[in-house]
Amino acid sequence: MSRHARSAADSRAARRASRKGPRGAMVGWGAAAVVVLTAAGGTVQAATGHHIPGLGALDELSAGGGSGGSGGAAAAAPVLPDGRSASAHQAAMDGGPRPTVTGYASIPGVGAAFAKRIPSDSRQVVLMSGAGRNKNTGTLTLWTRNAQGRWTAGPSWPARNALRGWTTDHHLDDLRSPIGVYSLTDAGGLKANPGTSLPYDHSSSFVAVGRGFEGESLAGAFDYVVAIDYNHVAGSSPLDARRPMGEDRGGGIWLHVDHGGPTHGCVALPEPDIKRLLTELDPAAHPVIVMGDASTLAA
């Protein structure tokens, strides 16, 4: 065979070899098996693992394996030059960044037993977390639930409760505050409405007289109050004397102005704080109070 003939034969053989994959499988560049992701200056990848002339080095995606067999390792996620995954890039193209999820799925410090007692339509929770079962101080925090069902903490204030602490079985004159979840539907006070949207009974009957357990004057304690619907008829003035569970179970459990000492059963806040709370409460949000000592509420 002449030199020219051998050269032509070698060239034809080389072309045939270049079209054969492993084990003699024929591979065409137009085949659907080739998957190429290109970006300026970025990584180029192909499902076959072969080098495509003019495209430079390829990172193999093991779709069926580089040997031409099946059952290879799962394909690696393509990565763009800026470090984003292809799926993240597509998400951005589909409408921009996804909204950030904020807030808590449940209120910290409120265990499942109490959380399930919060009505599904309540978007405001006043959390009164007592310092201990037999303590008369604690912290009150306003929590708000957003449209995604997540809770965000609002203002928080020091607060007081009954002299002897807390109970799950409140009775008249036991000097303990009732543990539980109660609606907040009605307000009132000796002073004019500070700007609350709750029904507000402005009356001269909201008068506190005498002295507290530490000798402090009770004057002004009822300048602003919110009825806690424990043994109270929701939708009526805090002054309503009706007791649905009976007189022996006590009543008149309010949020009111702190007089500088423990209460008989109510929850008390400094005057500026209860005024702020009144303006924050929204009847359309169906506010409730979750109240008790911290360890009981967390159970």
Disulfide bonds with the S-S distance in Angstrom:
none
